[in-house]
């Protein structure tokens, strides 16, 4: 996940809009971060093939 940045304040605000608090908010942020990583990997693999 190196090199990827996530607007934590914005992501927390989005999590609160979904009524996520505590662990649920943390898991939502983790899912967003994982999605960013997978997307970056897919784009990188698409560039090399």
Buried (B, 14 or more C-beta within 10 A) or exposed (E): EEEEEEEEEEBBEBBEEEEBEEEEBEEBBEEBBEEBBEEEEEEEEEEEE
